[in-house]
């Protein structure tokens, strides 16, 4: 992975960074994602999670907004979410 110099980044850190996460609408999904978010952003507020059920009600879309402090932090957060067994898609 190549490191992008801070002056070349399109993101100014720290910043509020929204991430969309989709998974099956099952008990514990929201709590699991909040747990991951808090690992990367200790000040993450669970009340800020936006939830949108799918049309058929089988899936749940979440938007979490974390305080991004670096490209490495975001990369690792995306990797952790993408490999979580309850997560289908991360955008």
Biopython code that builds the backbone (N, CA, C, O; Angstrom):
import numpy as np
from Bio.PDB.StructureBuilder import StructureBuilder

atoms = [
    (1, "UNK", "N", (0.854, -1.168, 0.000)),
    (1, "UNK", "CA", (0.000, 0.000, 0.000)),
    (1, "UNK", "C", (0.897, 1.227, 0.000)),
    (1, "UNK", "O", (1.828, 1.313, 0.801)),
    (2, "UNK", "N", (0.630, 2.170, -0.882)),
    (2, "UNK", "CA", (1.443, 3.377, -0.932)),
    (2, "UNK", "C", (0.870, 4.422, 0.014)),
    (2, "UNK", "O", (-0.344, 4.598, 0.125)),
    (3, "UNK", "N", (1.782, 5.108, 0.687)),
    (3, "UNK", "CA", (1.354, 6.166, 1.593)),
    (3, "UNK", "C", (1.137, 7.441, 0.800)),
    (3, "UNK", "O", (1.969, 7.825, -0.022)),
    (4, "UNK", "N", (0.024, 8.083, 1.054)),
    (4, "UNK", "CA", (-0.286, 9.342, 0.392)),
    (4, "UNK", "C", (0.144, 10.468, 1.319)),
    (4, "UNK", "O", (-0.305, 10.531, 2.463)),
    (5, "UNK", "N", (1.012, 11.361, 0.838)),
    (5, "UNK", "CA", (1.424, 12.464, 1.703)),
    (5, "UNK", "C", (0.209, 13.315, 2.087)),
    (5, "UNK", "O", (-0.693, 13.506, 1.271)),
    (6, "UNK", "N", (0.179, 13.827, 3.327)),
    (6, "UNK", "CA", (-0.981, 14.606, 3.780)),
    (6, "UNK", "C", (-1.352, 15.748, 2.840)),
    (6, "UNK", "O", (-2.534, 16.050, 2.674)),
    (7, "UNK", "N", (-0.363, 16.381, 2.225)),
    (7, "UNK", "CA", (-0.667, 17.511, 1.342)),
    (7, "UNK", "C", (-1.330, 17.070, 0.037)),
    (7, "UNK", "O", (-1.899, 17.898, -0.675)),
    (8, "UNK", "N", (-1.262, 15.760, -0.289)),
    (8, "UNK", "CA", (-1.891, 15.235, -1.506)),
    (8, "UNK", "C", (-3.273, 14.646, -1.239)),
    (8, "UNK", "O", (-3.990, 14.301, -2.178)),
    (9, "UNK", "N", (-3.644, 14.532, 0.013)),
    (9, "UNK", "CA", (-4.924, 13.935, 0.378)),
    (9, "UNK", "C", (-6.067, 14.893, 0.082)),
    (9, "UNK", "O", (-5.932, 16.106, 0.243)),
    (10, "UNK", "N", (-7.191, 14.339, -0.350)),
    (10, "UNK", "CA", (-8.386, 15.148, -0.584)),
    (10, "UNK", "C", (-9.154, 15.379, 0.708)),
    (10, "UNK", "O", (-10.099, 16.167, 0.743)),
    (11, "UNK", "N", (-8.750, 14.697, 1.761)),
    (11, "UNK", "CA", (-9.418, 14.795, 3.057)),
    (11, "UNK", "C", (-8.507, 15.542, 4.017)),
    (11, "UNK", "O", (-7.317, 15.243, 4.117)),
    (12, "UNK", "N", (-9.067, 16.508, 4.717)),
    (12, "UNK", "CA", (-8.310, 17.199, 5.760)),
    (12, "UNK", "C", (-8.656, 16.559, 7.096)),
    (12, "UNK", "O", (-9.824, 16.479, 7.478)),
    (13, "UNK", "N", (-7.624, 16.103, 7.802)),
    (13, "UNK", "CA", (-7.826, 15.433, 9.085)),
    (13, "UNK", "C", (-7.556, 16.401, 10.220)),
    (13, "UNK", "O", (-6.725, 17.297, 10.072)),
    (14, "UNK", "N", (-8.234, 16.248, 11.352)),
    (14, "UNK", "CA", (-9.374, 15.363, 11.595)),
    (14, "UNK", "C", (-10.645, 15.909, 10.947)),
    (14, "UNK", "O", (-10.765, 17.111, 10.707)),
    (15, "UNK", "N", (-11.585, 15.017, 10.669)),
    (15, "UNK", "CA", (-12.862, 15.420, 10.084)),
    (15, "UNK", "C", (-13.936, 14.388, 10.396)),
    (15, "UNK", "O", (-13.640, 13.241, 10.728)),
    (16, "UNK", "N", (-15.182, 14.817, 10.283)),
    (16, "UNK", "CA", (-16.318, 13.898, 10.416)),
    (16, "UNK", "C", (-16.442, 13.147, 9.097)),
    (16, "UNK", "O", (-16.567, 13.769, 8.042)),
    (17, "UNK", "N", (-16.410, 11.824, 9.143)),
    (17, "UNK", "CA", (-16.393, 11.018, 7.925)),
    (17, "UNK", "C", (-17.514, 9.980, 7.967)),
    (17, "UNK", "O", (-17.461, 9.052, 8.773)),
    (18, "UNK", "N", (-18.531, 10.126, 7.107)),
    (18, "UNK", "CA", (-19.643, 9.158, 7.100)),
    (18, "UNK", "C", (-19.279, 7.885, 6.341)),
    (18, "UNK", "O", (-18.625, 7.930, 5.299)),
    (19, "UNK", "N", (-19.714, 6.758, 6.881)),
    (19, "UNK", "CA", (-19.497, 5.455, 6.245)),
    (19, "UNK", "C", (-20.826, 4.711, 6.249)),
    (19, "UNK", "O", (-21.506, 4.645, 7.273)),
    (20, "UNK", "N", (-21.189, 4.156, 5.105)),
    (20, "UNK", "CA", (-22.422, 3.373, 5.006)),
    (20, "UNK", "C", (-22.077, 1.898, 5.142)),
    (20, "UNK", "O", (-21.142, 1.398, 4.516)),
    (21, "UNK", "N", (-22.855, 1.216, 5.977)),
    (21, "UNK", "CA", (-22.635, -0.206, 6.246)),
    (21, "UNK", "C", (-23.967, -0.926, 6.078)),
    (21, "UNK", "O", (-24.975, -0.511, 6.649)),
    (22, "UNK", "N", (-23.975, -2.001, 5.297)),
    (22, "UNK", "CA", (-25.200, -2.778, 5.110)),
    (22, "UNK", "C", (-24.992, -4.197, 5.603)),
    (22, "UNK", "O", (-23.931, -4.798, 5.433)),
    (23, "UNK", "N", (-26.056, -4.712, 6.227)),
    (23, "UNK", "CA", (-26.010, -6.084, 6.710)),
    (23, "UNK", "C", (-27.416, -6.615, 6.889)),
    (23, "UNK", "O", (-28.394, -5.887, 6.723)),
    (24, "UNK", "N", (-27.508, -7.885, 7.228)),
    (24, "UNK", "CA", (-28.818, -8.485, 7.477)),
    (24, "UNK", "C", (-29.444, -7.803, 8.685)),
    (24, "UNK", "O", (-28.756, -7.423, 9.632)),
    (25, "UNK", "N", (-30.751, -7.658, 8.631)),
    (25, "UNK", "CA", (-31.473, -7.019, 9.727)),
    (25, "UNK", "C", (-31.685, -8.060, 10.830)),
    (25, "UNK", "O", (-32.730, -8.703, 10.919)),
    (26, "UNK", "N", (-30.647, -8.199, 11.670)),
    (26, "UNK", "CA", (-30.677, -9.186, 12.749)),
    (26, "UNK", "C", (-30.326, -8.511, 14.071)),
    (26, "UNK", "O", (-29.709, -7.447, 14.105)),
    (27, "UNK", "N", (-30.736, -9.157, 15.147)),
    (27, "UNK", "CA", (-30.440, -8.638, 16.474)),
    (27, "UNK", "C", (-28.923, -8.572, 16.670)),
    (27, "UNK", "O", (-28.204, -9.520, 16.357)),
    (28, "UNK", "N", (-28.457, -7.453, 17.188)),
    (28, "UNK", "CA", (-27.042, -7.295, 17.482)),
    (28, "UNK", "C", (-26.231, -6.628, 16.383)),
    (28, "UNK", "O", (-25.068, -6.291, 16.603)),
    (29, "UNK", "N", (-26.818, -6.428, 15.196)),
    (29, "UNK", "CA", (-26.066, -5.830, 14.084)),
    (29, "UNK", "C", (-25.637, -4.404, 14.411)),
    (29, "UNK", "O", (-24.465, -4.059, 14.256)),
    (30, "UNK", "N", (-26.571, -3.577, 14.859)),
    (30, "UNK", "CA", (-26.243, -2.179, 15.162)),
    (30, "UNK", "C", (-25.185, -2.125, 16.264)),
    (30, "UNK", "O", (-24.218, -1.371, 16.160)),
    (31, "UNK", "N", (-25.364, -2.914, 17.306)),
    (31, "UNK", "CA", (-24.419, -2.918, 18.422)),
    (31, "UNK", "C", (-23.027, -3.349, 17.967)),
    (31, "UNK", "O", (-22.028, -2.798, 18.428)),
    (32, "UNK", "N", (-22.953, -4.332, 17.063)),
    (32, "UNK", "CA", (-21.662, -4.807, 16.564)),
    (32, "UNK", "C", (-20.938, -3.705, 15.795)),
    (32, "UNK", "O", (-19.727, -3.538, 15.939)),
    (33, "UNK", "N", (-21.676, -2.954, 14.981)),
    (33, "UNK", "CA", (-21.067, -1.885, 14.191)),
    (33, "UNK", "C", (-20.638, -0.741, 15.105)),
    (33, "UNK", "O", (-19.578, -0.150, 14.900)),
    (34, "UNK", "N", (-21.449, -0.426, 16.107)),
    (34, "UNK", "CA", (-21.082, 0.610, 17.086)),
    (34, "UNK", "C", (-19.788, 0.203, 17.802)),
    (34, "UNK", "O", (-18.915, 1.040, 18.030)),
    (35, "UNK", "N", (-19.669, -1.064, 18.150)),
    (35, "UNK", "CA", (-18.463, -1.565, 18.821)),
    (35, "UNK", "C", (-17.225, -1.334, 17.942)),
    (35, "UNK", "O", (-16.193, -0.875, 18.431)),
    (36, "UNK", "N", (-17.330, -1.651, 16.660)),
    (36, "UNK", "CA", (-16.213, -1.444, 15.735)),
    (36, "UNK", "C", (-15.905, 0.048, 15.624)),
    (36, "UNK", "O", (-14.741, 0.447, 15.677)),
    (37, "UNK", "N", (-16.934, 0.869, 15.471)),
    (37, "UNK", "CA", (-16.728, 2.317, 15.335)),
    (37, "UNK", "C", (-15.992, 2.877, 16.547)),
    (37, "UNK", "O", (-15.104, 3.717, 16.403)),
    (38, "UNK", "N", (-16.358, 2.415, 17.734)),
    (38, "UNK", "CA", (-15.723, 2.908, 18.968)),
    (38, "UNK", "C", (-14.257, 2.477, 19.083)),
    (38, "UNK", "O", (-13.456, 3.164, 19.717)),
    (39, "UNK", "N", (-13.910, 1.347, 18.473)),
    (39, "UNK", "CA", (-12.507, 0.920, 18.474)),
    (39, "UNK", "C", (-11.630, 1.918, 17.733)),
    (39, "UNK", "O", (-10.469, 2.120, 18.087)),
    (40, "UNK", "N", (-12.191, 2.540, 16.704)),
    (40, "UNK", "CA", (-11.426, 3.468, 15.877)),
    (40, "UNK", "C", (-11.668, 4.931, 16.236)),
    (40, "UNK", "O", (-10.864, 5.800, 15.900)),
    (41, "UNK", "N", (-12.773, 5.196, 16.915)),
    (41, "UNK", "CA", (-13.126, 6.554, 17.339)),
    (41, "UNK", "C", (-13.743, 6.456, 18.733)),
    (41, "UNK", "O", (-14.956, 6.294, 18.864)),
    (42, "UNK", "N", (-12.912, 6.553, 19.776)),
    (42, "UNK", "CA", (-13.415, 6.378, 21.143)),
    (42, "UNK", "C", (-14.547, 7.340, 21.516)),
    (42, "UNK", "O", (-15.331, 7.043, 22.417)),
    (43, "UNK", "N", (-14.643, 8.472, 20.845)),
    (43, "UNK", "CA", (-15.699, 9.434, 21.137)),
    (43, "UNK", "C", (-16.956, 9.227, 20.306)),
    (43, "UNK", "O", (-17.864, 10.058, 20.334)),
    (44, "UNK", "N", (-17.014, 8.113, 19.560)),
    (44, "UNK", "CA", (-18.171, 7.862, 18.688)),
    (44, "UNK", "C", (-19.463, 7.812, 19.501)),
    (44, "UNK", "O", (-19.527, 7.158, 20.542)),
    (45, "UNK", "N", (-20.495, 8.512, 19.015)),
    (45, "UNK", "CA", (-21.788, 8.580, 19.699)),
    (45, "UNK", "C", (-22.776, 7.620, 19.034)),
    (45, "UNK", "O", (-23.185, 7.854, 17.896)),
    (46, "UNK", "N", (-23.165, 6.547, 19.721)),
    (46, "UNK", "CA", (-24.106, 5.585, 19.136)),
    (46, "UNK", "C", (-25.438, 6.216, 18.727)),
    (46, "UNK", "O", (-26.114, 5.707, 17.832)),
    (47, "UNK", "N", (-25.816, 7.312, 19.369)),
    (47, "UNK", "CA", (-27.079, 7.978, 19.019)),
    (47, "UNK", "C", (-27.017, 8.612, 17.633)),
    (47, "UNK", "O", (-28.050, 8.974, 17.070)),
    (48, "UNK", "N", (-25.812, 8.748, 17.082)),
    (48, "UNK", "CA", (-25.672, 9.378, 15.761)),
    (48, "UNK", "C", (-25.864, 8.391, 14.609)),
    (48, "UNK", "O", (-25.874, 8.801, 13.448)),
    (49, "UNK", "N", (-26.018, 7.104, 14.907)),
    (49, "UNK", "CA", (-26.183, 6.091, 13.860)),
    (49, "UNK", "C", (-27.523, 6.295, 13.158)),
    (49, "UNK", "O", (-28.572, 6.339, 13.800)),
    (50, "UNK", "N", (-27.472, 6.420, 11.838)),
    (50, "UNK", "CA", (-28.700, 6.526, 11.037)),
    (50, "UNK", "C", (-29.025, 5.121, 10.517)),
    (50, "UNK", "O", (-28.146, 4.407, 10.035)),
    (51, "UNK", "N", (-30.307, 4.739, 10.623)),
    (51, "UNK", "CA", (-30.728, 3.402, 10.199)),
    (51, "UNK", "C", (-31.778, 3.493, 9.101)),
    (51, "UNK", "O", (-32.705, 4.299, 9.182)),
    (52, "UNK", "N", (-31.626, 2.653, 8.067)),
    (52, "UNK", "CA", (-32.610, 2.568, 6.994)),
    (52, "UNK", "C", (-32.826, 1.110, 6.630)),
    (52, "UNK", "O", (-31.929, 0.467, 6.086)),
    (53, "UNK", "N", (-34.017, 0.576, 6.928)),
    (53, "UNK", "CA", (-34.294, -0.807, 6.531)),
    (53, "UNK", "C", (-34.489, -0.890, 5.012)),
    (53, "UNK", "O", (-34.920, 0.072, 4.377)),
    (54, "UNK", "N", (-34.167, -2.046, 4.449)),
    (54, "UNK", "CA", (-34.400, -2.255, 3.015)),
    (54, "UNK", "C", (-35.905, -2.343, 2.756)),
    (54, "UNK", "O", (-36.705, -2.512, 3.676)),
    (55, "UNK", "N", (-36.258, -2.226, 1.500)),
    (55, "UNK", "CA", (-37.675, -2.270, 1.125)),
    (55, "UNK", "C", (-38.351, -3.542, 1.604)),
    (55, "UNK", "O", (-39.485, -3.507, 2.083)),
    (56, "UNK", "N", (-37.652, -4.673, 1.475)),
    (56, "UNK", "CA", (-38.220, -5.950, 1.903)),
    (56, "UNK", "C", (-38.066, -6.211, 3.396)),
    (56, "UNK", "O", (-38.636, -7.162, 3.929)),
    (57, "UNK", "N", (-37.287, -5.354, 4.073)),
    (57, "UNK", "CA", (-37.107, -5.486, 5.507)),
    (57, "UNK", "C", (-36.088, -6.523, 5.938)),
    (57, "UNK", "O", (-35.928, -6.768, 7.134)),
    (58, "UNK", "N", (-35.387, -7.145, 4.978)),
    (58, "UNK", "CA", (-34.414, -8.181, 5.332)),
    (58, "UNK", "C", (-33.036, -7.630, 5.673)),
    (58, "UNK", "O", (-32.250, -8.288, 6.354)),
    (59, "UNK", "N", (-32.742, -6.416, 5.197)),
    (59, "UNK", "CA", (-31.432, -5.803, 5.398)),
    (59, "UNK", "C", (-31.587, -4.465, 6.089)),
    (59, "UNK", "O", (-32.656, -3.855, 6.084)),
    (60, "UNK", "N", (-30.478, -4.024, 6.691)),
    (60, "UNK", "CA", (-30.477, -2.746, 7.373)),
    (60, "UNK", "C", (-29.258, -1.966, 6.917)),
    (60, "UNK", "O", (-28.134, -2.465, 6.976)),
    (61, "UNK", "N", (-29.481, -0.744, 6.463)),
    (61, "UNK", "CA", (-28.396, 0.148, 6.078)),
    (61, "UNK", "C", (-28.117, 1.098, 7.229)),
    (61, "UNK", "O", (-29.035, 1.720, 7.764)),
    (62, "UNK", "N", (-26.864, 1.211, 7.606)),
    (62, "UNK", "CA", (-26.470, 2.122, 8.673)),
    (62, "UNK", "C", (-25.517, 3.168, 8.108)),
    (62, "UNK", "O", (-24.703, 2.870, 7.233)),
    (63, "UNK", "N", (-25.622, 4.375, 8.605)),
    (63, "UNK", "CA", (-24.606, 5.385, 8.337)),
    (63, "UNK", "C", (-23.986, 5.737, 9.671)),
    (63, "UNK", "O", (-24.663, 6.211, 10.584)),
    (64, "UNK", "N", (-22.678, 5.496, 9.771)),
    (64, "UNK", "CA", (-21.943, 5.881, 10.973)),
    (64, "UNK", "C", (-21.017, 7.024, 10.570)),
    (64, "UNK", "O", (-20.413, 6.988, 9.498)),
    (65, "UNK", "N", (-20.907, 8.017, 11.408)),
    (65, "UNK", "CA", (-20.015, 9.137, 11.133)),
    (65, "UNK", "C", (-18.948, 9.146, 12.215)),
    (65, "UNK", "O", (-19.216, 9.440, 13.380)),
    (66, "UNK", "N", (-17.729, 8.817, 11.799)),
    (66, "UNK", "CA", (-16.607, 8.736, 12.736)),
    (66, "UNK", "C", (-15.724, 9.973, 12.576)),
    (66, "UNK", "O", (-15.755, 10.646, 11.546)),
    (67, "UNK", "N", (-14.947, 10.255, 13.601)),
    (67, "UNK", "CA", (-13.933, 11.303, 13.497)),
    (67, "UNK", "C", (-12.690, 10.665, 12.912)),
    (67, "UNK", "O", (-11.992, 9.897, 13.574)),
    (68, "UNK", "N", (-12.426, 10.999, 11.652)),
    (68, "UNK", "CA", (-11.275, 10.432, 10.949)),
    (68, "UNK", "C", (-10.037, 11.251, 11.299)),
    (68, "UNK", "O", (-10.042, 12.479, 11.206)),
    (69, "UNK", "N", (-8.975, 10.551, 11.702)),
    (69, "UNK", "CA", (-7.741, 11.236, 12.076)),
    (69, "UNK", "C", (-6.593, 10.973, 11.102)),
    (69, "UNK", "O", (-5.588, 11.683, 11.129)),
    (70, "UNK", "N", (-6.733, 9.961, 10.243)),
    (70, "UNK", "CA", (-5.682, 9.654, 9.274)),
    (70, "UNK", "C", (-6.208, 8.698, 8.210)),
    (70, "UNK", "O", (-7.236, 8.045, 8.387)),
    (71, "UNK", "N", (-5.488, 8.635, 7.118)),
    (71, "UNK", "CA", (-5.810, 7.691, 6.056)),
    (71, "UNK", "C", (-5.656, 6.255, 6.565)),
    (71, "UNK", "O", (-6.464, 5.384, 6.243)),
    (72, "UNK", "N", (-4.615, 6.021, 7.359)),
    (72, "UNK", "CA", (-4.379, 4.679, 7.892)),
    (72, "UNK", "C", (-5.543, 4.234, 8.783)),
    (72, "UNK", "O", (-5.955, 3.075, 8.734)),
    (73, "UNK", "N", (-6.067, 5.144, 9.586)),
    (73, "UNK", "CA", (-7.203, 4.817, 10.452)),
    (73, "UNK", "C", (-8.414, 4.425, 9.605)),
    (73, "UNK", "O", (-9.072, 3.422, 9.883)),
    (74, "UNK", "N", (-8.707, 5.221, 8.569)),
    (74, "UNK", "CA", (-9.855, 4.915, 7.709)),
    (74, "UNK", "C", (-9.658, 3.596, 6.968)),
    (74, "UNK", "O", (-10.592, 2.801, 6.860)),
    (75, "UNK", "N", (-8.459, 3.360, 6.463)),
    (75, "UNK", "CA", (-8.185, 2.103, 5.753)),
    (75, "UNK", "C", (-8.429, 0.903, 6.666)),
    (75, "UNK", "O", (-9.046, -0.081, 6.257)),
    (76, "UNK", "N", (-7.949, 0.992, 7.886)),
    (76, "UNK", "CA", (-8.100, -0.124, 8.826)),
    (76, "UNK", "C", (-9.561, -0.282, 9.248)),
    (76, "UNK", "O", (-10.035, -1.404, 9.428)),
    (77, "UNK", "N", (-10.274, 0.827, 9.407)),
    (77, "UNK", "CA", (-11.705, 0.764, 9.755)),
    (77, "UNK", "C", (-12.489, 0.098, 8.625)),
    (77, "UNK", "O", (-13.326, -0.765, 8.887)),
    (78, "UNK", "N", (-12.230, 0.486, 7.371)),
    (78, "UNK", "CA", (-12.905, -0.149, 6.227)),
    (78, "UNK", "C", (-12.573, -1.643, 6.175)),
    (78, "UNK", "O", (-13.455, -2.465, 5.926)),
    (79, "UNK", "N", (-11.311, -1.992, 6.407)),
    (79, "UNK", "CA", (-10.897, -3.394, 6.380)),
    (79, "UNK", "C", (-11.627, -4.184, 7.470)),
    (79, "UNK", "O", (-12.114, -5.288, 7.225)),
    (80, "UNK", "N", (-11.698, -3.613, 8.663)),
    (80, "UNK", "CA", (-12.357, -4.289, 9.784)),
    (80, "UNK", "C", (-13.844, -4.470, 9.519)),
    (80, "UNK", "O", (-14.394, -5.544, 9.768)),
    (81, "UNK", "N", (-14.496, -3.430, 9.019)),
    (81, "UNK", "CA", (-15.928, -3.534, 8.719)),
    (81, "UNK", "C", (-16.184, -4.528, 7.586)),
    (81, "UNK", "O", (-17.107, -5.339, 7.664)),
    (82, "UNK", "N", (-15.369, -4.464, 6.540)),
    (82, "UNK", "CA", (-15.565, -5.321, 5.364)),
    (82, "UNK", "C", (-15.414, -6.798, 5.682)),
    (82, "UNK", "O", (-16.026, -7.641, 5.026)),
    (83, "UNK", "N", (-14.605, -7.118, 6.680)),
    (83, "UNK", "CA", (-14.377, -8.518, 7.017)),
    (83, "UNK", "C", (-15.257, -8.990, 8.176)),
    (83, "UNK", "O", (-15.182, -10.152, 8.577)),
    (84, "UNK", "N", (-16.084, -8.104, 8.712)),
    (84, "UNK", "CA", (-16.974, -8.477, 9.821)),
    (84, "UNK", "C", (-18.026, -9.458, 9.294)),
    (84, "UNK", "O", (-18.595, -9.221, 8.229)),
    (85, "UNK", "N", (-18.296, -10.546, 10.007)),
    (85, "UNK", "CA", (-19.236, -11.559, 9.505)),
    (85, "UNK", "C", (-20.677, -11.063, 9.340)),
    (85, "UNK", "O", (-21.440, -11.667, 8.587)),
    (86, "UNK", "N", (-21.065, -9.999, 10.011)),
    (86, "UNK", "CA", (-22.435, -9.504, 9.894)),
    (86, "UNK", "C", (-22.604, -8.483, 8.773)),
    (86, "UNK", "O", (-23.728, -8.104, 8.445)),
    (87, "UNK", "N", (-21.488, -8.033, 8.180)),
    (87, "UNK", "CA", (-21.523, -6.954, 7.187)),
    (87, "UNK", "C", (-21.522, -7.533, 5.774)),
    (87, "UNK", "O", (-20.735, -8.420, 5.445)),
    (88, "UNK", "N", (-22.433, -7.003, 4.945)),
    (88, "UNK", "CA", (-22.499, -7.398, 3.539)),
    (88, "UNK", "C", (-21.732, -6.421, 2.650)),
    (88, "UNK", "O", (-20.998, -6.842, 1.756)),
    (89, "UNK", "N", (-21.902, -5.098, 2.893)),
    (89, "UNK", "CA", (-21.318, -4.059, 2.041)),
    (89, "UNK", "C", (-20.883, -2.879, 2.905)),
    (89, "UNK", "O", (-21.553, -2.523, 3.874)),
    (90, "UNK", "N", (-19.735, -2.271, 2.534)),
    (90, "UNK", "CA", (-19.282, -1.042, 3.176)),
    (90, "UNK", "C", (-19.013, -0.027, 2.076)),
    (90, "UNK", "O", (-18.282, -0.313, 1.127)),
    (91, "UNK", "N", (-19.599, 1.149, 2.199)),
    (91, "UNK", "CA", (-19.395, 2.233, 1.224)),
    (91, "UNK", "C", (-18.901, 3.479, 1.921)),
    (91, "UNK", "O", (-18.670, 4.499, 1.272)),
]
sb = StructureBuilder()
sb.init_structure("model")
sb.init_model(0)
sb.init_chain("A")
sb.init_seg("    ")
for serial, (resi, resn, name, xyz) in enumerate(atoms, 1):
    if name == "N":
        sb.init_residue(resn, " ", resi, " ")
    sb.init_atom(name, np.array(xyz, "f"), 0.0, 1.0, " ", f" {name:<3s}", serial, name[0])
structure = sb.get_structure()
